[in-house]
Amino acid sequence: MLSKDLYLSRERYLVALKRMRALLVRGLRLRYEDSNEIGNKYNYCTWGLCSESKEAWPDAEDHLWPDEFVLWGRGAPKYLHGLRCPLQDMKRHNEGNGCFWSCMIFSTGSGEKPSKETVIQLYDRLIEQVEASQRNGEG
């Protein structure tokens, strides 16, 4: 059984999508890192929902440890169980464990990253889909 405390609700997911889109429109620069440090493997991308920045996730209710977020600024956004990031390439989703394998920022064979305009369009499409599912009572 899934604990609702660990996972972002669909309502908060929509808020997060809209906030990230707004950050992109305002000029958020692409920064990403793929750590290869043994025992400390992680990756993140400022344009995706894997970002842990306070600007992307300013609300304590969206964090796994809301008290630690408030007291010490520890960022740990809730998991997206059943929800997806706009940068997730669904054709590559099952190629490996973790979003690294399906993220457009990390998984492009050519090394070319999507443009900011393309990413904003991906956010627009996903926001539209989530809003439509909520209107239809699916969310």
N, C-alpha and C positions, 0 to 999 in steps of 0.2 A: 504494500500500500504506500502511496506517495504522501509525504507530508506537505501540506499546502504551504507551510512556512518556508520551504526550501525553493519553491518555484514561483516565478512571476505570474501573476494573474493575467488574463487576456486584456483586462482593462488597463493595467499598468504597462503591459506590453505595448498597447497602442500609444500610451503616453510616451513611452521610451522611443518608439519609432518616430513619432512626430518631433520629439526633442532632438534626436540625432539628425533628422532631416534639417531642422532649423539651424543646428550647429554647422552643418555642411554648407548651407546657403550663406551663412554669415562668414564663411571662409576658413573653417577648420582644416588644417593641413593634414595630409596623410603622413602618419608615422606608424611604423610597424616594426615588430621584432620577433624573431624566431630564435629562441635560446637553444643552444646545443650543449649547454652546461650539464654534465652528468649529475643526476640527482636533482636537477632544477630545470626540467624541460617545461617551457611555457611559450605561448605566443599570444600576441595581441595586435590589434589594429585600431587606430583612432576612429576610422570610419565605420567600424562594425559594432555590433552589440557586445563584443568581447572586451571593449574598452572598459577600464575600471576608473576612468577619470571622474573627479567630483563634478565636473561640468556636464558630463554625459549622464551621471547618476547622482543628482543632488538630493534626492529624497530618501530619508532613512528607511522608509517602508519598503524600498526596493532592494534592500541589502540583507544578506544572510544574518548579519550581526548588527542590527540597527543601533544598539547601544554603543557598540565600539565605533561605528561610523560617526555617531554624534560626538562621543567623547574624544576619540583619537583620529578621526578622519579615515579609519580603515575601510577601504573600498572593497566590497565583495558582492557584486550584484547577484541576485537570485538566479537560479538556473532557468533555462528556457524550455523545459520539458514540453515537447509537443509543439513548440513555437520555433520559428527560424529567423535567422539573420538575413537581411536583404542581400548580403554578399555571398550567401551559400549557393553554390552551383549544384542544383539537385541532380544533375547528370553524374556528378562525381561523389555524391553523398556516401555511397557504400564502399569506397575504395580504401578507407582506413578508419582508425578510431580517432575521433575528435574533429573539431571544425577545421583544423589546419588542412585536412585532406580535401575539404570541399570549399574552402574560402577562396574567392576570386583573387584575393591579394597574394595568397601563398601558393596556390595550385596551378597557376598559369605556366604552362611549359615554356612559353616564349619569354617569360620574365616581364612582359608588358602588363602594367596595371590598368584597371578601368579608369576612365576619366571621372572627375568629380560630377560632371553633368550626367554621365551614365549611372553613377551610384545614386544620385538624387532621383533619377527616374525609377530605379529599382525600389527605393523607399516609397515613392509615390504609388507604384503598383501594389506593393505589399500593404500599405496603409489602406488603399482602396479595397483590397480583398478582405482585410480584417474588418473594416467598417461594414462592408456588405454582409459578411457572415454574422455580424452582430445585429444588423437590421433584420436578417432572416431568422434570427433566434438560434443560430448555430454556435454562438460564442458563449 
